[in-house]
């Protein structure tokens, strides 16, 4: 839980300080991605006989994909800002 609190603080700070945005999104993508993999590996151990393991794995995977999409968008934006159009 503390890991996600730290990520939340970093992501919230990156709203006001754009220089933090790429790093915060990269760390969030990696840590949530690894967390999703952990859920898939342990899918049958989370409340056996229920779909809780599948729900946890799917939600973590969706969040990891969202973080990667946001990271890619931020890197594209940062690249466009850093390299002005030379027409």
C-alpha positions in Angstrom: 0.0 0.0 0.0 2.9 2.4 0.8 4.2 1.8 -2.7 1.0 3.1 -4.3 0.9 6.0 -1.9 4.4 7.0 -3.1 3.4 6.7 -6.7 0.3 8.8 -6.0 2.4 11.5 -4.5 4.9 11.5 -7.4 2.1 11.5 -10.0 0.3 14.3 -8.2 3.5 16.3 -8.0 4.1 15.8 -11.7 0.8 17.7 -12.4 2.5 20.9 -11.0 6.0 20.1 -12.0 6.1 18.7 -15.6 9.8 17.8 -15.3 8.7 15.0 -13.0 6.0 13.6 -15.3 8.0 11.2 -17.5 9.9 9.7 -14.5 6.8 9.3 -12.4 4.9 7.7 -15.3 7.8 5.4 -16.0 8.1 4.2 -12.4 4.3 3.8 -12.2 4.3 1.8 -15.5 7.0 -0.5 -14.3 5.8 -1.1 -10.7 2.2 -1.6 -11.7 3.2 -3.8 -14.6 5.2 -6.0 -12.3 2.3 -6.0 -9.8 0.0 -7.1 -12.6 2.4 -10.0 -13.5 2.3 -11.0 -9.8 -1.5 -11.1 -9.9 -1.4 -13.3 -13.0 1.1 -15.7 -11.4 -1.0 -16.0 -8.2 -4.4 -15.9 -9.9 -5.7 -19.0 -8.2 -4.4 -18.1 -4.7 -6.6 -15.0 -4.2 -9.8 -16.2 -2.5 -10.0 -19.7 -4.1 -13.4 -20.5 -5.7 -14.1 -16.8 -6.5 -13.2 -14.6 -9.5 -11.3 -12.2 -7.2 -7.9 -13.2 -8.7 -9.1 -12.6 -12.2 -10.6 -9.2 -11.4 -7.4 -8.2 -9.6 -5.2 -9.4 -12.5 -7.4 -7.7 -15.1 -7.6 -4.4 -13.2 -3.9 -4.2 -12.6 -3.2 -5.0 -16.3 -5.6 -2.3 -17.4 -3.9 0.2 -15.1 -0.5 -0.8 -16.4 -1.6 -0.4 -20.0 -3.1 3.0 -19.2 0.2 4.1 -17.5 2.2 3.0 -20.6 -0.2 4.9 -22.9 0.2 8.1 -20.8 3.9 7.7 -20.6 4.1 7.3 -24.4 2.0 10.4 -24.9 4.1 12.4 -22.4 7.3 11.4 -24.1 5.9 12.3 -27.5 4.8 15.7 -26.1 8.2 16.3 -24.5 10.0 15.4 -27.8 7.8 17.9 -29.8 8.5 20.6 -27.3 12.3 19.9 -27.3 12.6 19.8 -31.1 10.7 22.7 -32.7 9.4 22.3 -36.2 12.1 23.3 -38.8 10.0 24.3 -41.8 
